[in-house]
Amino acid sequence: MSAPLVSARNLTVRFATQKGPVDAVRGVSFDLGREKIGIVGESGSGKSTVGRALMRLLPRSATVAADRLVVCDTDVLAADEKIMRRIRGRRIGLIMQDPKYSLNPVVPVGLQIAETFRLHSPAHAGARAAREATLALLRQVRIHDPERVAGLYPHQISGGMGQRVMIAMVLAGGPEVLIADEPTSALDVTVRMEVLSLLDELVARKGLGLLFISHDLNLVRRFCDRVLIMYAGRVVEALKASEIDHAKHPYTQGLLASLPLIRQPREILPTLVRDPAWRESA
């Protein structure tokens, strides 16, 4: 059995605030292989913080500790910033939530992809090679007129196309692990399914590991292989996505119960009643 691409044991992230330290992530453990793992939970549960901790992209106010935190054979906690710059993009990539806030508004999208390719190319590719790679990457993400799109600015493309450009930019470094942080939340239903289909194809074809962060429990159970349910910084339940309807933790059951059902309409959805003991459960 091959070693996992990501291995975290007892991961903790603490932020220093004016009111004292706040533990945003507490004792999180998981392994990610060449599969799709979803992290689900309410806002503030620590989902995105886990993803950024893997890439050491947290602010200076954050203190990260773990018994083990390895990404693509690199000990993230022991690595210096030079090593982290080498693996960010090249070994592990981050797909952000909304391309409107992630792409440079004054640079054509093709040049932004080419810059990423040249930065992570071991041969220090020239402009022509970067241009050819950019067009190939745009084709990979199902953009049918890459020459035209490459010359457009971010405000000239739709949200769905912008998200494809973001994915192409992340793929330019050739990463083995992708962290997708709410990559479809700004998209309509049809475009969302197209982007998910694209991610699914890329993971299967390239053998990538995908950490998919989302609020959408229905989406995650259809798209992912396994699911981690987070509450108040902890993973309260981990299970196969296909078995999520048989979840045992009351928090997961409460999330499922709060989902509207087309075939069983209800006038009032049940309200999740939180037990203080959940904050300490693992």
C-alpha positions as a printed NumPy array, in Angstrom:
array([[  0.   ,   0.   ,   0.   ],
       [  1.45 ,   3.379,  -1.048],
       [  2.113,   6.121,   1.49 ],
       [ -0.573,   8.817,   1.767],
       [ -0.012,  12.11 ,  -0.022],
       [ -1.049,  14.008,   3.126],
       [ -0.786,  12.739,   6.693],
       [ -1.951,  14.814,   9.673],
       [ -1.948,  13.679,  13.291],
       [ -3.305,  15.785,  16.138],
       [ -3.184,  19.   ,  14.082],
       [ -3.871,  22.097,  16.18 ],
       [ -4.06 ,  25.729,  15.053],
       [ -4.2  ,  28.494,  17.672],
       [ -4.706,  32.183,  16.915],
       [ -3.507,  34.972,  19.195],
       [ -6.245,  37.584,  19.66 ],
       [ -6.751,  40.644,  21.837],
       [ -9.056,  38.552,  24.039],
       [ -6.59 ,  35.689,  24.34 ],
       [ -5.721,  32.548,  22.376],
       [ -8.397,  30.878,  20.236],
       [ -8.092,  27.251,  19.132],
       [ -9.517,  27.175,  15.596],
       [ -8.43 ,  23.588,  14.886],
       [ -8.108,  21.022,  17.669],
       [ -6.627,  17.558,  17.312],
       [ -7.51 ,  16.895,  13.683],
       [ -6.099,  13.671,  12.181],
       [ -6.54 ,  12.218,   8.694],
       [ -4.7  ,  10.716,   5.718],
       [ -5.313,  11.692,   2.093],
       [ -4.408,   9.279,  -0.674],
       [ -5.241,   9.467,  -4.372],
       [ -8.893,  10.095,  -3.599],
       [-11.44 ,  12.819,  -2.869],
       [-12.   ,  13.71 ,   0.776],
       [-14.654,  16.247,   1.702],
       [-14.471,  18.439,   4.809],
       [-17.913,  19.662,   5.855],
       [-19.054,  21.929,   8.645],
       [-20.549,  25.291,   9.457],
       [-18.693,  28.564,   8.994],
       [-16.029,  28.846,  11.679],
       [-15.672,  25.096,  12.166],
       [-12.029,  25.174,  11.001],
       [-12.352,  23.681,   7.489],
       [-10.396,  26.306,   5.564],
       [ -7.874,  26.661,   8.384],
       [ -6.961,  22.981,   7.996],
       [ -6.324,  23.485,   4.277],
       [ -4.178,  26.556,   4.785],
       [ -2.223,  24.891,   7.575],
       [ -1.152,  22.184,   5.124],
       [  0.386,  24.884,   2.909],
       [  1.64 ,  27.097,   5.768],
       [ -0.45 ,  29.998,   4.479],
       [ -1.803,  31.164,   7.832],
       [ -1.078,  34.632,   9.279],
       [  1.676,  35.227,  11.822],
       [ -0.895,  35.279,  14.602],
       [ -1.429,  31.54 ,  14.058],
       [  0.554,  28.83 ,  15.826],
       [  0.452,  25.414,  14.15 ],
       [  1.339,  22.249,  16.056],
       [  0.982,  18.56 ,  15.227],
       [  2.418,  15.184,  16.091],
       [  2.789,  14.687,  12.338],
       [  2.08 ,  16.98 ,   9.372],
       [  3.517,  15.608,   6.129],
       [  2.572,  16.75 ,   2.627],
       [  4.09 ,  14.898,  -0.342],
       [  6.979,  13.558,   1.781],
       [  7.724,  17.021,   3.225],
       [  7.504,  17.672,   6.96 ],
       [  5.579,  20.93 ,   6.835],
       [  6.382,  21.954,  10.402],
       [ 10.137,  21.37 ,  10.012],
       [ 10.473,  22.873,   6.503],
       [ 11.87 ,  26.375,   6.108],
       [ 10.169,  28.95 ,   3.891],
       [ 12.439,  28.174,   0.932],
       [ 11.295,  24.554,   0.928],
       [  7.649,  25.591,   1.334],
       [  7.879,  27.923,  -1.666],
       [  9.216,  24.969,  -3.641],
       [  6.287,  22.657,  -2.822],
       [  3.495,  25.254,  -2.984],
       [  2.126,  25.017,  -6.481],
       [  4.542,  22.303,  -7.559],
       [  3.424,  19.575,  -5.1  ],
       [  0.245,  21.015,  -3.56 ],
       [ -2.136,  23.561,  -5.081],
       [ -5.018,  25.65 ,  -3.742],
       [ -8.176,  26.421,  -5.726],
       [ -9.775,  29.477,  -4.174],
       [-13.466,  30.169,  -3.704],
       [-14.122,  33.037,  -6.11 ],
       [-11.96 ,  33.912,  -9.138],
       [-13.089,  37.561,  -8.944],
       [-10.96 ,  37.981,  -5.831],
       [ -8.145,  35.588,  -6.735],
       [ -7.151,  36.6  , -10.261],
       [ -5.148,  39.765, -10.962],
       [ -7.691,  42.175, -12.528],
       [ -5.131,  44.049, -14.677],
       [ -3.326,  41.066, -16.26 ],
       [ -4.766,  38.819, -19.   ],
       [ -5.599,  35.372, -17.664],
       [ -3.237,  33.663, -20.114],
       [ -0.271,  35.603, -18.776],
       [ -1.229,  34.68 , -15.214],
       [ -1.257,  30.974, -16.095],
       [  2.02 ,  31.319, -18.022],
       [  3.653,  33.042, -15.047],
       [  2.679,  30.138, -12.795],
       [  4.013,  27.623, -15.317],
       [  7.359,  29.412, -15.664],
       [  7.698,  29.806, -11.902],
       [  7.321,  26.076, -11.289],
       [  8.975,  24.748, -14.443],
       [ 12.262,  23.022, -13.507],
       [ 13.714,  23.907, -16.931],
       [ 12.89 ,  27.628, -16.543],
       [ 10.728,  27.603, -19.661],
       [ 10.802,  30.55 , -22.012],
       [  7.869,  32.662, -23.137],
       [  7.035,  30.466, -26.142],
       [  6.966,  27.234, -24.13 ],
       [  4.903,  28.947, -21.427],
       [  2.421,  30.142, -24.061],
       [  2.043,  26.642, -25.495],
       [  1.627,  25.167, -22.019],
       [ -1.005,  27.798, -21.183],
       [ -3.106,  26.92 , -24.223],
       [ -2.76 ,  23.201, -23.448],
       [ -3.893,  23.788, -19.85 ],
       [ -6.905,  25.799, -20.99 ],
       [ -7.867,  22.917, -23.26 ],
       [ -7.484,  20.514, -20.333],
       [-10.08 ,  22.477, -18.381],
       [-12.486,  22.317, -21.35 ],
       [-12.096,  25.842, -22.681],
       [-12.713,  25.431, -26.4  ],
       [-11.222,  28.69 , -27.673],
       [ -8.021,  28.968, -25.589],
       [ -6.286,  31.491, -27.866],
       [ -9.098,  34.016, -27.421],
       [ -9.674,  33.354, -23.715],
       [ -5.955,  33.64 , -22.92 ],
       [ -6.036,  37.276, -24.021],
       [ -9.041,  38.233, -21.901],
       [ -8.98 ,  40.027, -18.55 ],
       [-10.76 ,  38.488, -15.523],
       [-13.716,  40.908, -15.77 ],
       [-14.336,  39.746, -19.354],
       [-14.994,  36.1  , -18.468],
       [-17.887,  34.424, -16.677],
       [-17.687,  32.964, -13.186],
       [-17.569,  29.415, -14.501],
       [-14.829,  30.207, -16.99 ],
       [-12.934,  32.103, -14.293],
       [-13.021,  29.022, -12.077],
       [-11.676,  26.922, -14.966],
       [ -8.869,  29.433, -15.392],
       [ -8.108,  29.124, -11.673],
       [ -7.953,  25.335, -11.995],
       [ -5.676,  25.644, -15.048],
       [ -3.388,  27.952, -13.09 ],
       [ -3.183,  25.474, -10.212],
       [ -2.484,  22.606, -12.628],
       [  0.351,  24.607, -14.226],
       [  2.626,  23.646, -11.356],
       [  1.851,  19.929, -11.742],
       [  0.721,  19.336,  -8.133],
       [ -0.087,  15.932,  -6.658],
       [ -2.52 ,  17.351,  -4.072],
       [ -5.335,  19.835,  -4.685],
       [ -7.14 ,  21.763,  -1.968],
       [-10.437,  23.101,  -3.29 ],
       [-11.914,  25.652,  -0.884],
       [-15.601,  26.128,  -1.76 ],
       [-14.717,  26.123,  -5.495],
       [-18.331,  26.063,  -6.694],
       [-20.145,  28.267,  -4.171],
       [-20.209,  31.299,  -6.515],
       [-21.514,  29.297,  -9.498],
       [-25.017,  28.396, -10.652],
       [-26.141,  24.778, -10.559],
       [-25.343,  23.882, -14.187],
       [-21.854,  25.405, -14.166],
       [-21.217,  23.901, -10.73 ],
       [-21.803,  20.392, -12.082],
       [-19.48 ,  21.082, -15.029],
       [-16.665,  22.195, -12.707],
       [-17.191,  19.184, -10.426],
       [-17.115,  16.874, -13.449],
       [-13.852,  18.495, -14.519],
       [-12.289,  18.042, -11.063],
       [-13.457,  14.441, -10.955],
       [-11.893,  13.743, -14.342],
       [ -8.594,  15.383, -13.361],
       [ -8.342,  13.446, -10.095],
       [ -9.029,  10.151, -11.879],
       [ -6.776,  10.793, -14.887],
       [ -3.81 ,  12.295, -13.043],
       [ -4.122,  10.269,  -9.838],
       [ -4.362,  13.356,  -7.626],
       [ -5.448,  13.696,  -4.018],
       [ -8.281,  16.213,  -3.54 ],
       [ -9.278,  17.871,  -0.278],
       [-12.704,  19.36 ,  -0.998],
       [-13.903,  21.965,   1.521],
       [-17.61 ,  22.747,   1.424],
       [-20.766,  23.675,   3.328],
       [-22.893,  21.571,   0.979],
       [-23.459,  18.154,   2.513],
       [-25.507,  16.905,  -0.444],
       [-22.806,  17.891,  -2.906],
       [-20.019,  16.285,  -0.884],
       [-21.776,  12.977,  -0.412],
       [-22.324,  12.69 ,  -4.182],
       [-18.859,  13.871,  -5.205],
       [-16.363,  12.66 ,  -2.588],
       [-15.091,   9.246,  -1.506],
       [-14.849,  10.04 ,   2.203],
       [-16.163,  12.824,   4.433],
       [-14.834,  14.498,   7.584],
       [-17.476,  16.34 ,   9.621],
       [-16.02 ,  19.262,  11.599],
       [-17.548,  21.064,  14.541],
       [-15.836,  23.729,  16.671],
       [-12.397,  22.853,  15.316],
       [-12.687,  19.077,  15.756],
       [-13.508,  16.192,  13.451],
       [-16.554,  14.723,  15.177],
       [-17.171,  12.023,  12.565],
       [-15.351,  10.469,   9.6  ],
       [-17.106,   8.092,   7.242],
       [-17.496,   6.999,   3.635],
       [-19.522,   9.46 ,   1.576],
       [-21.838,   6.652,   0.499],
       [-22.642,   5.923,   4.162],
       [-23.386,   9.457,   5.299],
       [-27.101,   8.703,   5.693],
       [-26.07 ,   6.242,   8.422],
       [-24.061,   8.827,  10.378],
       [-24.085,   8.248,  14.122],
       [-22.961,  11.588,  15.568],
       [-25.929,  13.822,  16.512],
       [-24.281,  16.834,  14.853],
       [-24.083,  15.061,  11.491],
       [-27.624,  13.783,  11.952],
       [-28.755,  17.337,  12.707],
       [-27.117,  18.68 ,   9.554],
       [-28.824,  15.995,   7.477],
       [-32.193,  16.673,   9.101],
       [-31.943,  20.398,   8.292],
       [-31.672,  19.753,   4.543],
       [-34.851,  20.47 ,   2.535],
       [-36.214,  17.473,   0.622],
       [-38.163,  17.877,  -2.617],
       [-40.034,  14.608,  -2.186],
       [-40.879,  15.245,   1.462],
       [-41.759,  18.944,   1.782],
       [-41.844,  20.335,   5.304],
       [-43.218,  23.694,   6.367],
       [-40.545,  24.175,   9.009],
       [-37.083,  22.608,   8.917],
       [-35.812,  21.332,  12.273],
       [-33.331,  23.522,  14.13 ],
       [-30.032,  21.986,  15.155],
       [-29.735,  21.979,  18.951],
       [-26.067,  21.918,  19.898],
       [-24.741,  19.991,  22.862],
       [-21.755,  21.636,  24.655],
       [-20.243,  18.164,  24.987],
       [-19.698,  18.095,  21.186],
       [-16.895,  20.622,  21.581],
       [-14.859,  18.071,  23.481],
       [-15.8  ,  14.945,  21.523],
       [-13.33 ,  13.508,  19.013]])
